[in-house]
Amino acid sequence: MILKEFATYIQSRKEDMTSGQTTATKILCDWIRLVIMKNPKGHVDKIVQTEILLAQNSSGDFFITAKSPSGRTLLNALYNFALSYEHYIMQKWLDDKNPQDFQK
């Protein structure tokens, strides 16, 4: 349920990844920030807000950590999904490339 929500969000930002504007882990951070900052409307929002903590300093840097062991499992699953999706996108991009495309 939570991975499905994140998958929908990351797929909507696919063009940003392929153009090099962002990475999957940054997209994950953006999604968690969006979910945590809004009023919970469903189970996904409530679970993420209960299990994950977002901390931000005065210069705008932030980190995400789990509030509990189950939150750590959730955060690891989201992180691994983000990385695997980024690898999938890069593999799809490389599929139609030839070695000559990378020579000067």
Beta strands, then each sheet from edge to edge (+ up, - down):
strand 1: 52-56
strand 2: 62-66
sheet 1: 1+ 2-
end
